[in-house]
């Protein structure tokens, strides 16, 4: 099925996880709302989607995540309070996002893995290609954002899913989905194998998938029939493998830096990096 509509308008943000590695901070604060400097992780992700030309943000949340909806909304009392003061400029970025882009939400009732979270978002996405950003993976570029790089590739290969990959130390493969494939142009691979969290000795390569995806709508039906895999969860890697067998998955070694803000080490590293960058 060729897809004539190659413009991607919607970005899905799976944001239902508990963030247990950041307890007790995440007991009442969604991990996606943890700030790197003065901005929550999820806002960095939304800004990346906006830069890549998307205007609709679809967020899969869960219990105790109301702060996300409140953040991407007007706050009349606060705005009234800082109106006309030197603090007003601090709200300009988020105000522009809230006023110009659409946010919709649905809840993932049970945590059954990333594949299941993406399927939960179908009601917000409909039958069109879409992007996925995992806010835990904070990416930075001096040039084009990772998602912008990927949307350009999608225009060239509109019948394929695209995943972002980076080289990792072989001993860390058991934390990621790992791919192998044939390089078809610079830094772009046609995927022939994908394994979720393989032990280093079983990993097909050291190319790990990070939290940026462009997915075609067929993925929803495939996730529905994907059996639970690693950890009893429905893994997006397993669903994508079905499409990879049809030659429909590309992996892109992106330009830029990525911080794993799902870990305390990565979070601190990102904070230091952005602090030094803005000095």
C-alpha positions as CSV (number, residue, x, y, z in Angstrom):
1,X,0.0,0.0,0.0
2,X,1.7,3.2,-1.1
3,X,1.2,6.1,1.1
4,X,0.6,9.3,-0.9
5,X,0.4,11.5,2.2
6,X,4.0,11.7,3.2
7,X,3.7,14.7,5.5
8,X,3.7,13.6,9.1
9,X,1.5,15.8,11.2
10,X,1.2,13.8,14.5
11,X,3.7,12.8,17.1
12,X,2.9,10.2,19.7
13,X,4.5,10.5,23.2
14,X,4.2,7.3,25.3
15,X,4.2,8.8,28.8
16,X,2.5,6.2,31.1
17,X,5.6,4.6,32.7
18,X,6.3,4.9,36.4
19,X,9.9,6.1,36.3
20,X,10.9,3.9,39.2
21,X,14.6,4.7,38.7
22,X,13.9,8.2,39.9
23,X,11.9,7.3,43.1
24,X,11.0,9.1,45.3
25,X,11.0,12.1,42.9
26,X,8.6,10.3,40.6
27,X,6.1,9.2,43.3
28,X,3.9,12.2,42.5
29,X,5.7,13.8,39.5
30,X,5.6,12.1,36.1
31,X,9.1,11.3,35.0
32,X,8.4,13.1,31.7
33,X,8.0,16.3,33.8
34,X,11.4,16.1,35.4
35,X,13.3,19.3,34.4
36,X,16.6,19.5,32.7
37,X,17.5,23.0,33.8
38,X,14.1,24.8,33.7
39,X,12.3,22.8,31.1
40,X,10.6,19.4,31.5
41,X,11.8,16.5,29.4
42,X,8.5,16.2,27.6
43,X,8.6,19.9,26.5
44,X,12.0,19.2,24.8
45,X,10.4,16.4,23.0
46,X,7.4,18.5,21.9
47,X,9.7,21.2,20.7
48,X,11.6,18.7,18.6
49,X,8.3,17.5,17.0
50,X,7.3,21.1,16.3
51,X,10.7,21.7,14.6
52,X,10.1,18.6,12.5
53,X,6.8,20.2,11.2
54,X,4.2,18.4,13.3
55,X,1.2,20.2,14.7
56,X,-0.6,17.5,16.7
57,X,0.8,16.0,19.9
58,X,-0.8,12.7,21.0
59,X,0.1,11.8,24.5
60,X,-0.5,8.4,26.1
61,X,-0.6,8.9,29.9
62,X,-1.6,7.0,32.9
63,X,-2.7,7.5,36.5
64,X,-1.0,10.3,38.3
65,X,0.1,12.1,35.2
66,X,-2.3,15.1,35.4
67,X,0.7,17.5,35.6
68,X,1.4,16.7,31.9
69,X,-2.0,18.0,30.8
70,X,-1.7,21.0,33.1
71,X,1.7,21.9,31.7
72,X,0.4,22.0,28.1
73,X,-2.5,24.3,29.0
74,X,-3.2,27.9,30.0
75,X,-2.5,28.9,33.5
76,X,-4.5,32.0,34.0
77,X,-3.6,32.7,37.6
78,X,0.1,32.3,37.0
79,X,0.0,34.4,33.8
80,X,-2.0,37.1,35.5
81,X,0.6,37.1,38.4
82,X,3.6,37.6,36.1
83,X,2.0,39.7,33.5
84,X,4.1,42.8,32.8
85,X,7.0,41.6,35.0
86,X,10.5,40.5,34.0
87,X,9.3,36.9,34.6
88,X,6.8,37.0,31.7
89,X,9.5,36.1,29.1
90,X,10.1,32.8,30.9
91,X,6.6,31.6,29.8
92,X,6.9,32.7,26.2
93,X,8.1,29.3,24.8
94,X,5.4,27.2,26.5
95,X,2.8,29.8,25.8
96,X,3.5,29.7,22.1
97,X,3.3,25.9,22.1
98,X,0.0,25.8,24.0
99,X,-1.5,28.5,21.7
100,X,-0.4,27.0,18.4
101,X,-0.5,23.2,18.6
102,X,-3.1,20.6,19.4
103,X,-2.7,18.2,22.4
104,X,-4.8,15.1,22.8
105,X,-4.6,12.5,25.5
106,X,-5.5,8.9,26.2
107,X,-4.7,6.6,29.1
108,X,-2.8,3.3,29.1
109,X,-4.6,1.4,31.8
110,X,-2.1,-1.4,32.2
111,X,1.7,-1.2,31.6
112,X,2.2,-3.8,28.9
113,X,5.2,-2.5,27.1
114,X,6.0,0.1,24.5
115,X,4.2,-1.8,21.7
116,X,1.0,-1.7,23.8
117,X,1.5,2.0,24.6
118,X,1.7,2.8,20.9
119,X,-1.3,0.7,20.1
120,X,-3.2,2.6,22.9
121,X,-2.4,5.8,20.9
122,X,-4.2,4.5,17.8
123,X,-7.3,6.3,18.8
124,X,-5.4,9.6,18.7
125,X,-3.5,8.9,15.5
126,X,-6.0,7.3,13.2
127,X,-4.9,5.8,9.8
128,X,-1.8,7.9,8.9
129,X,2.0,7.8,9.3
130,X,3.2,9.3,12.6
131,X,6.3,9.9,14.7
132,X,7.1,8.6,18.2
133,X,9.3,10.3,20.7
134,X,10.3,8.8,24.0
135,X,11.0,11.8,26.2
136,X,13.5,9.9,28.2
137,X,15.8,10.1,25.3
138,X,16.8,13.7,25.1
139,X,18.5,14.6,21.8
140,X,20.4,17.8,20.9
141,X,21.8,19.1,17.7
142,X,23.4,22.3,16.6
143,X,21.8,21.7,13.2
144,X,18.6,19.8,12.4
145,X,16.9,17.8,15.1
146,X,16.9,14.0,15.0
147,X,13.2,13.9,14.1
148,X,13.7,16.5,11.3
149,X,16.4,14.4,9.8
150,X,14.1,11.4,9.9
151,X,11.1,13.1,8.4
152,X,13.3,14.1,5.4
153,X,14.2,10.4,5.0
154,X,10.6,9.4,5.2
155,X,9.7,11.7,2.3
156,X,12.2,9.6,0.3
157,X,11.1,6.2,1.6
158,X,7.3,6.7,2.3
159,X,6.4,3.0,2.6
160,X,8.9,2.3,5.4
161,X,9.1,2.6,9.1
162,X,12.3,4.4,10.3
163,X,14.0,3.9,13.6
164,X,16.9,6.0,15.0
165,X,20.0,4.1,16.0
166,X,23.3,4.8,17.6
167,X,26.4,2.7,18.2
168,X,26.7,1.6,21.8
169,X,29.3,-0.4,23.8
170,X,28.6,-4.1,23.0
171,X,28.2,-4.9,26.7
172,X,25.1,-2.6,26.9
173,X,23.0,-4.4,24.3
174,X,20.8,-6.0,26.9
175,X,19.3,-2.5,27.6
176,X,18.1,-1.8,24.0
177,X,16.5,-3.1,20.9
178,X,19.4,-4.0,18.6
179,X,19.4,-4.2,14.8
180,X,21.4,-5.5,11.9
181,X,21.0,-4.6,8.3
182,X,22.6,-3.6,5.0
183,X,23.8,0.0,4.6
184,X,21.8,1.4,1.6
185,X,23.2,4.9,1.8
186,X,25.4,6.8,4.3
187,X,24.2,5.9,7.8
188,X,21.0,4.4,6.6
189,X,20.4,0.6,6.9
190,X,17.7,-1.7,5.6
191,X,17.0,-3.8,8.6
192,X,17.1,-7.6,8.4
193,X,17.1,-8.4,12.1
194,X,15.9,-6.8,15.3
195,X,16.3,-8.3,18.8
196,X,14.9,-6.8,22.0
197,X,17.5,-6.5,24.8
198,X,19.8,-9.3,23.7
199,X,22.7,-10.4,25.8
200,X,26.0,-9.2,24.3
201,X,27.0,-12.6,22.9
202,X,23.6,-12.9,21.1
203,X,23.4,-9.3,19.8
204,X,23.3,-9.0,16.0
205,X,25.4,-5.8,16.2
206,X,26.1,-2.8,18.5
207,X,23.5,-0.6,16.7
208,X,20.9,0.2,19.3
209,X,17.4,1.7,18.7
210,X,16.8,4.9,20.6
211,X,13.5,6.7,21.3
212,X,12.7,8.2,17.9
213,X,10.5,6.4,15.4
214,X,8.5,7.1,12.3
215,X,5.8,4.4,11.9
216,X,3.4,3.6,9.1
217,X,-0.2,2.8,10.1
218,X,0.1,-0.9,9.3
219,X,2.0,-1.2,12.6
220,X,-1.2,-1.0,14.6
221,X,-2.6,-4.3,13.2
222,X,0.7,-6.0,13.6
223,X,1.0,-5.0,17.3
224,X,-2.5,-6.4,17.9
225,X,-1.2,-9.9,16.8
226,X,2.3,-9.6,18.4
227,X,2.8,-12.0,21.3
228,X,4.3,-10.7,24.5
229,X,8.1,-11.0,24.4
230,X,10.9,-9.9,26.7
231,X,9.6,-9.3,30.2
232,X,6.0,-10.4,29.3
233,X,5.5,-7.1,27.5
234,X,4.4,-6.3,23.9
235,X,7.6,-5.0,22.4
236,X,7.6,-2.6,19.5
237,X,10.8,-4.2,18.3
238,X,9.0,-7.5,17.8
239,X,6.2,-5.8,15.9
240,X,8.7,-4.0,13.7
241,X,10.5,-7.3,12.9
242,X,7.4,-8.4,11.1
243,X,7.7,-5.4,8.8
244,X,11.4,-5.8,8.5
245,X,10.9,-9.2,7.0
246,X,8.9,-7.4,4.3
247,X,11.8,-5.0,3.8
248,X,9.8,-2.1,5.3
249,X,12.1,-1.0,8.2
250,X,15.0,1.4,7.9
251,X,17.4,2.3,10.6
252,X,19.1,5.7,10.6
253,X,22.3,6.5,12.4
254,X,21.4,10.1,13.3
255,X,23.6,13.2,13.7
256,X,23.5,14.6,17.2
257,X,23.9,13.8,20.8
258,X,21.5,11.7,22.9
259,X,21.2,11.5,26.6
260,X,19.5,8.6,28.4
261,X,17.5,10.7,30.9
262,X,15.7,7.5,32.1
263,X,18.9,6.9,34.1
264,X,20.3,9.2,36.8
265,X,23.7,9.2,35.1
266,X,22.3,10.3,31.8
267,X,20.0,12.9,33.4
268,X,22.9,14.5,35.3
269,X,25.0,14.4,32.1
270,X,22.2,16.1,30.1
271,X,21.8,18.8,32.9
272,X,25.5,19.6,32.8
273,X,25.6,19.6,29.0
274,X,22.7,22.0,28.6
275,X,23.9,24.2,31.5
276,X,27.3,24.6,29.9
277,X,25.8,25.1,26.5
278,X,23.6,28.1,27.6
279,X,26.4,29.8,29.5
